[in-house]
Every structure is written in C-alpha cells, then in structure tokens.
Amino acid sequence: MSASARSVLTFAIDLFGLGLGLVLVVAPNVLLQLFGVPVTSEVWIRVVGMLVLLLGFYYSRAALREMTEFFRWTVFVRSTVIVFFTAFVLLGFVSPVLILFGAVDLLGAVWTGLALRSERSAWPAAGLSASLAAAVRPNPVRCSRKLATDNAKPRRLWYKPDVAVQ
C-alpha cells in the first residue's frame, strides 16, 4: 500500500472505524455537548452521522484500490474543512474546540499531499519516463487502460491521464 493510500485509509478509520459516524448515529448529543452545541432529539444529526459513515466507506475503498485521483480530490476538500470550522466559530455557532477537528483534517490533507508528491517524484528517480511510470504504476484502476502510442491514428481516451503521454 502506498503512503498516500495509507494516509487516506487512516482518515477512513477515523471516520468509520473509530466511530465518529457511529457516535453521531447512536449518541449524537455526547459529541454536540463537546462542541458547545445545544443537544437535540431531531434526526438531522443522525443523518449527518450516516453520511460520515458512508464517507468513511468511500475513503476506505478508494485507499484499498489505490485511487490516486480520489486522493488528490481529498487533499483539496480536507484542506477547506478548517476554513469552514473557523468561520462557524467566528460566527458564534460552536465553541472553538471545533477548530481542533479542522486542524486534524488539515494535517491529514498535508500528509496525503506530501505522500502524493513523494510518490510522483519517485518514478523519475528510478529512471522511468513519466509516460512509462504512468503505465506501470501499481494501480488496479489504471491497469486496464491502454496507452495511446499509435501515431498513425489518434484516438480518444475515456480517461484523463494524470501525466502527459509523450
């Protein structure tokens, strides 16, 4: 498993395995009180918990399948969490402890981003060209695609390669 996949799987375990989603479904008021949000008996917080569980499932499956494109998306999205959480605190919606959770998301995003950068730079260091590296990278999703090397007849590809084929 690559370092970037490991970082995303760790995030999935945080959402799914460590029970953030489960706590929101089963006992949401415990978490709400921690953040200084009034307790509720409304269903919306449990729906959020269900969504967190489902996100954890997506993250775990993407990590196990080495879906690097998904990893790149998560770097951007997880980096914005702290912005939203800080805004919620500044607007007086929740207590400042929520910013700590945003900081954890930001650190996870940085970890994934650095791992992706390291993996991308490792291929040329191994003496492989960028196009060859894209072809041999151990990713089950990419293993089924073919490189467009036929110069006589250009063809449209169904995927968007993450590196330019030369």
Residue pairs with C-beta under 8 A, 6 or more apart in sequence:
1 9
1 63
1 64
1 66
2 66
2 68
2 115
2 119
2 138
3 115
3 118
3 119
4 68
4 71
4 112
4 115
4 116
4 119
5 63
5 64
5 66
5 71
6 63
6 115
7 71
7 108
7 111
7 112
7 115
8 59
8 62
8 63
8 70
8 71
8 74
8 112
9 59
9 60
9 63
9 64
10 108
11 59
11 74
11 78
11 108
11 112
12 56
12 57
12 58
12 59
12 60
12 63
13 56
13 60
14 20
14 56
14 104
14 108
15 21
15 52
15 53
15 55
15 56
15 59
16 22
16 52
16 53
16 56
16 57
16 59
16 60
17 56
20 31
20 49
20 52
20 56
21 49
21 50
21 51
21 52
21 53
21 54
21 55
21 56
22 49
22 53
23 30
23 31
23 49
24 31
24 45
24 46
24 48
24 49
24 50
24 52
25 46
25 49
25 50
25 53
26 49
28 40
28 45
28 46
28 49
29 39
29 40
32 38
32 39
32 40
32 45
33 39
34 97
35 94
35 95
35 97
35 98
36 94
36 95
36 97
37 93
37 94
59 74
62 70
62 71
65 139
65 140
65 141
66 138
66 139
66 140
66 141
67 139
67 141
68 116
68 119
68 137
68 139
68 162
69 162
71 112
71 116
72 116
72 162
74 109
74 112
75 109
75 112
75 113
75 116
76 109
77 109
78 105
78 106
78 108
78 109
78 112
79 105
79 106
79 109
79 110
81 101
81 102
81 105
81 106
82 99
82 102
82 103
82 105
82 106
83 102
84 102
85 94
85 98
85 99
85 101
85 102
86 99
86 102
88 94
88 98
89 95
89 96
89 98
89 99
123 130
123 133
123 137
124 130
124 133
126 133
128 136
129 166
130 163
130 164
130 166
131 147
131 163
131 164
131 165
131 166
133 163
134 142
134 147
134 161
134 162
134 163
134 165
135 142
135 147
142 159
145 157
145 159
147 165
148 154
148 155
148 157
148 165
149 165
